[in-house]
Amino acid sequence: MIKVEVLDRKLDEGSQSQSRLIWNSFRRHRLGMVGLVMLSLVVMGIIFVPIFFPDPYRRVNPDNSMWVAPIGTVDPANGHVFWLGSDKYGRDNLSLVFEAGRLSLIVAFVPAVIILVVGFLVGAIAGYYGGLIDSMLMRVTDFMLALPLLPAYLIAIRIIRPQQFVERISSGPFLQDNIVAVLLTLIAVFSLFGWMSISRLVRGLVLSMRSHAYIEAARALGASTSRIIFRHLLPNTLTPMLIAGIFAVGDFIIFEAVLSYFGMGFRDTLNPPVVSWGNMLALNQDLTWFLTTLNPFADIRGFLVIFPSIMLFVTVLSINFIGRALRDVLDPRGYV
C-alpha cells in the first residue's frame, strides 16, 4: 500500500504541471478563446444585467401605452428606460432576456454533471467487469439510445408532472407554476435520457485500459476495485468525458428552449415572471407577423422573438467553440 501511495503522489504532481500546459495550449486556440470570451460575457450579463437594469414591473405595466414599447422608450412615471423595448405585457425586455438565461443555463449545466457521473459509473462497471454485467448494462444502454429524444422527453415530462396540464386547462395561461418542480422535472428528464453515449464512450476506454501494465501493477500491489476505477481509470477517461459533457450542455440548452416553446417546460406565468429563452420565443412568436423591416426602431414587436434567439445562438455557439478547442487540446487521439 505504501508503493500505491507513492504512485498516487507522483500522479498528482504530474497533473498540476499538465494543467498549465493545457491552459497554454488552449490560449493559442482561436476558436476556443473566442468561445470562452463570448460565454463569459453571456454569463456576466445574465448575472449583472437584471441587477443594474431591473424590471420595475414584475407583473404587468399598468400603463397601456408602455405595452410593446419601442427601443429607448422612457416611462414618464418613473423615468425607466426600455433599452430593448417592452414585451406585450409592458415588462422590460432587456431585463427579461438576461434573466431568462439563468433558468436555461441551470437546467443545462446540472444535468450535464449528472450524466457525467452516471455515464462514468455505468461505463466503468461494464468495461471493468465485462461478461454478463457488461452485456446487461449495454443492452439497457442500446435500448435507451434507440429512443427518439424529443418524443421521449415529452412523454417523460407528461408522466412525471401530469397535474400541470390539468391545472393549465382549468386556470388558463396565467397559472403560477411551481418553478422548483418544473426545474427538477427537466433536470430528471435530461439526466434520464442523456447518459448513454458517455457510458459507451467510457466502456470502450476502460476495455482498452484494464489490461494495461499500470492496472495490473495496481492489482498486484493490492489496490481495491474501487481504487482502481476512481484513481486510475477515472483520470484517463476524464478528458473525453469532459468534452462530451460540454457538448451536452449546448444540447440541453436547445432542448429546454424547444420544450418550453411547446409549453412542456417553463411557462411565462406573469405572477411572478418566469422566463427562459424558450418561453420568451413562445410568448412573442405571434409578433413576428409585424416584422416588416430590419429597422428595430420602426416596430419593436417583431424583434421581441429575435433577442432570445440571439442569446440562444451565441451561448450554444460559444459552448461548442470551447468544446471543440478542448477536444483539439486534450484529446488528440480523437475519441470524442
Disulfide bonds with the S-S distance in Angstrom:
none
